[in-house]
Every structure is written in structure tokens, then in C-alpha cells.
Amino acid sequence: MTAATTGLRRAELCGLRRRRDIDLEQQVLRVSVSVASLRDRSLEEIPTTNRRVRTIALDDVTADALRRQIAMVEDRARLCGVALVDDPY
């Protein structure tokens, strides 16, 4: 849904971090990196194609879907007794 409503590339979506890039109060995403898996190298963050930070506005439906997704992940982690990393993808 987020890809369809924002036009982000798959690698940019994978590079979003919850605290660094997602502001649900302001309903915006900050796109500054992509995630790449290059041959013979581990997964890494790389700059976006044009090396610029973009701010993307979120509509109400997409922002609500992200809120529900984050809540679901946090609930599952709590039920399993595991802590999430500080700034997860």
C-alpha cells in the first residue's frame, strides 16, 4: 500500500527506518537511503539515486495503515517476549 500511494522504489521502502524516517504525527516519510544487496557484499544502505533527501506526504489511509502495522509488530514482539531494535526497518 505504501508503495502504491507514495511511488517509492522497493529498495527505498526497505530502507525506511521507523524513528529516523517515519513521522506519523506530521504524516510524512523522509527518504534518504535505499537498501542494496550487491554481489559479494553484505546488505547495506546506499544513497538514493539522486543522493537527495525527499519528504513524501502520507494520506490518512496510508498513515493509519502504517500505525496499525507498527502496533501489530510491537504486540507480536511483546507476546513473544522479545525486544525490537531501537530503530528498526
Backbone hydrogen bonds, N-H to C=O, Kabsch-Sander energy under -0.5 kcal/mol:
donor,donor_aa,acceptor,acceptor_aa,energy
5,T,1,M,-2.3
6,T,2,T,-1.6
7,G,3,A,-2.2
13,L,9,R,-2.4
14,C,10,R,-2.4
15,G,11,A,-1.0
16,L,13,L,-1.2
18,R,88,P,-2.7
21,D,17,R,-2.5
22,I,17,R,-0.8
22,I,18,R,-0.9
23,D,21,D,-0.6
23,D,28,V,-2.5
24,L,22,I,-0.6
27,Q,23,D,-0.9
28,V,23,D,-2.2
29,L,56,I,-2.5
30,R,21,D,-2.5
31,V,29,L,-0.6
31,V,54,R,-3.3
32,S,30,R,-0.7
34,S,46,I,-3.0
35,V,11,A,-1.5
36,A,44,E,-3.1
38,L,36,A,-0.6
41,R,38,L,-2.1
44,E,36,A,-2.5
46,I,34,S,-2.8
48,T,32,S,-1.0
51,R,48,T,-1.3
54,R,31,V,-2.5
56,I,29,L,-2.8
56,I,54,R,-0.5
58,L,27,Q,-3.2
63,A,59,D,-2.5
64,D,60,D,-2.4
65,A,61,V,-2.2
66,L,62,T,-2.4
67,R,63,A,-2.3
68,R,64,D,-2.4
69,Q,65,A,-2.3
70,I,66,L,-2.6
71,A,67,R,-2.4
72,M,68,R,-2.4
73,V,69,Q,-2.3
74,E,70,I,-2.5
75,D,71,A,-2.5
76,R,72,M,-2.5
77,A,73,V,-2.4
78,R,74,E,-2.3
79,L,75,D,-2.6
80,C,76,R,-1.9
81,G,77,A,-0.7
81,G,78,R,-0.8
82,V,77,A,-2.5
